[in-house]
Amino acid sequence: MKRTTYWISFQLLMAGVFASAASADFTLGTWDLSAGVGLGAQLTNIRKSSAKWVEYRDFRNSALANAYLNAERASYRLNLEATRIGLDDQEYVLSGGRYGSFQYDIFYNSIIHNLSFNALTFYSNPGSDTLNWGAGVSPTASTTWPSRFDYSVKQKNFGANASYFSEGPIFYSIGVEQSKPGGIRPVGVSLTTPGGPGLELPEPIDQKNNTVAMEVGYKQANWTTSLDGSFSRFTNFVPFVEFRNPSFTATTPTEKLSVPPSNDYWKIGGKAAWNPIGLNSSFLVRASYAKLTNEQNLFETIADGTGNTGDPVAVPALTNAFSGDLQYGTASAALTSEPVQDLETKLYYNFSRKWNQNTSITFTGATPDENVTNELFSYYKHDLGIDVDYPLPAKTKLGLGYEYMNVHRHRIDAIATRDHVYYAELRNSEADFVAAKVKYQRLNRSSDAGYTEGGLEGDFRILYYLRRFDVTNKGQDKVSAALDFTLMDNVGLGLEYTYRLNDYYQTIFGRNKDRSNEVYADLSYQVPSFGRFTIFTDYEVTKYESSARRYNPGIDPAPSTPPDANNYNWGAGIENRTWGWGLEAELPIVENKVDFGAGWQQYRGKGNTEFGVQSLGAAPAYAAAPIGNFDNYLRNTLRARARYAITESFTATLGYLYELFKYEDISFDAYTLTPGTNTLTGAFSDYDYTGHLGYLVAEVRF
C-alpha cells in the first residue's frame, strides 16, 4: 500500500513540475504544437477474483499514463495519442497527412477477454497442445488435481493505413494489419462415441492473422468508380490438441481435438457511383467475389465407445484429407432519386451466393446403407425493395416501403424461403414542443421443405412436424412509437414503445409463438448555471411458446400417436423480464474551474420456464418441473468523477467506479468440478462480484 501511495505522490509531483513551465501552446520551428501528458494511478478492490469484473478491461492496481501530441504546419498535420500506456487494454495511434491530398495512420492496441479465473484441471500442463497428467492424480477426485490457471485471451493488433486523394482524378489507399491472439479458452469434448461423458479442456490459443487491403479509383465531376481487394492469411500455430482420455486406460495421449485450421482468404470487388446532371438522382452499383481455402488432415483415431477398456480405434473414413474451399459472390444496386418535387424514392437490389466446394467426407458403416456423408451447406439470396418518403400537410412525412427476399439453401428442412415485408411510417413535427413518430411493419414468410409426404421413413418422420423457427413459415407484426417533448426550454422528455409478435403458424413441434413489449422513457433537466440531470428507465417482457415430442426410436413420432410414459407431447413457456433505470448528473460547481459528474444504473433480469405434459394416464418417464432461476441477474453501477483545473494547463481528476453483479441460473446450481461422469474445470463459474475502482490522474497541457 505504501509503495502505491508513494507512486501516486510522485506522479502528482512530476505533473506539477511540468505545469509550472507549461503554456497554452508553443511552436517548434514552423510547427504549431499542442501536447498533454496525464499521469496517475488506479486502485481496485474486489470481493473475490472474478473474470466478469475485468472481462474486457484491465483494472489491476497500476500506474496510469496517457499522452497526446498535435502538430500543424500550413496544410500538414501530425497527431499522436497514447492511452492506458502499459496496460492490457492500451492503445497507440500516430496519424497525419496533408489536407486535401493524403493521410495515414499507424496503430497498435491490445484487447483482453478474461473468461474465468482460477480454473482447476487434472492435466499437469494447461496451455500445452499435449495434455497429460502425472502419478498420484485421479481425474475423478478434484482434490488431487494439480493445476490452477486462468481462461483468458489477449490479442495484440498492429497496422497501418495510407490514402491518397488529391484534386486529380486518381485516388488510392492501402492498409496492412496483423492480429495475434494468445491464451487459453475452454472447449467441450465428448469422451466416448456416441455421446458419453463430457470434459472441459483448456485449449491453447496461439494464432496470427495478417491482412492487406488496397483500393484504387477514378473520379470525375458526376461519377466515381473504384476497384478494391484484400488478402488475409490466418495461421494457427496449434494444429490440433492431443489429450489423454480419462475414460480409457491408455497411458499416452491418443485423442485429438480439432481446432480452427490455418487458412487463406482473398476478396476482390468494385463499385461505381453516378449522379446524372439535372436528374436529381444517384445510382450506385457494387460487386465482389471472395474465396476461403484451407487444408486439413483428418484424425486417424476416435474413442471406440466400449467404456473404460481398450484404446481408441481407427476412423473408418474413405479419405483422410480435407480441402476447404468456400466461395462468396455479391452484387448490389441502388437508385436514389426525387422524380417529382418532395417525393424521395429509393430502389435497391442485393444478391449474394455461397458456393461450397469442400471435400465431401464419407464415414463407412457396417453396411453401405449406414454410411454417413457430411452435408455441404450453400445458398443464394435475392433481396429487392423500394422506400418512398412524401411530405403531407401539418409538417407530417409519410414513409412507405416494401421488401422481397428469396433464399435458396442446401438444407433439407427449408430449401427455400420467401419473405414479404411491408411498412408504413408517419413522422410529425407540427407542434414546436413535440415530435412524434409511429411505424408499423408486417412480415410474411413462406418456407419449402426438401421432402414430400411419404418421402421420409422411420425416425426421420419427425421432420414432417418439426420446424426450426429461423427458416419456417412465419408472420410478424411490429409496432413502434416515439414521442420527444420539449416541455420547457430546459426540460426534455422522451417516450418510446415497441411491440413485436412472431407467429410460426404451421409449426407443430418447435417454437410456436413469441412476443415482446418494451417501454423506454428519459427525462432531462437543465438547471441554468448549475448543471444537467437525466433520468431514464426501460422495461421489457419477452415470452416464448414452444412444443415438442418425447419418443423412443422406432415409435411413430406423429403427434396423434397414443401417449405413454415414454412417448408423449409436451410444451414449454419461457418468460424473460428485464428492467433498468439510471440517473446521470453533470455539475459545473465552479465555472471553468471545478466540475463534478456522477451516474447510477441498475439492470435486472428475471426468467422462468413452465412445462406442460400431455395427459398420459401415468407419470412421464422424465419429470418436467418449473424452473424459477432461468438467466436471472442484477447489475448495479455507480460512477463518479471530480475534475479540478488548478491552472489553465494543469488539471487533476479523481474518479470512482462501483459495480455489483449477481447471476443465477439452473445450469450453475450445485456447481462442482466433477458432477457425475462429466468433468468440469470451473469455466464461466465466477460470475458474481462486487468491485471498487478508484483513480487519480493529473494532466498537464503544453
Secondary structure, DSSP 8 states (H G I E B T S, - for coil): -HHHHHHHHHHHHHHHHHHHT--S-EEETTEEEEEEEEEEEEEEEESS--TTTTSSS--SSEEEEEEEEEEEETTEEEEEEEESTTSTT-EEEEEEEETTTEEEEEEEEEEEEEEEEEEEES-S-TTSSEE---TT--TT-GGG--EEEEEEEEEEEEEEEEEE--SSSEEEEEEEEEEEEEEEEEEEEESSSSS--EEEEEEEEEEEEEEEEEEEEEE-SSEEEEEEEEEEEEEES--EEEE--TTS--SS--EEEE----EEEEEEEEEEEE--TTS-EEEEEEEEEEEEEEEEE--SEE--SSSSSS--EE--BS--EEEEEEEEEEEEEEEEEEEETTEEEEEEEEEEEEEE-----EE--SSGGG-EE-----EEEEEEEEEEEEEETTTEEEEEEEEEEEEEES-TT-SEEEEEEEEEEEEE--STTEEEEEEEEEEEEEEE-S--TT---GGGGGGGTB--TTTS-EEEEEEEEEEEEEEETTEEEEEEEEEEEEE-TT-SBEEEEEEEEEEEEEEEEEETTTEEEEEEEEEEEEEEEEEEEE--TTS---TTS---SSSEEEEEEEEEEEEEEEEEEEEEEETTTEEEEEEEEEEEEEEEEEEEE---SS--SS----BS-SSEEEEEEEEEEEEEESSSSEEEEEEEEEEEEEEE-GGGTT--SS-TT-B---TT----EEEEEEEEEEEEE-
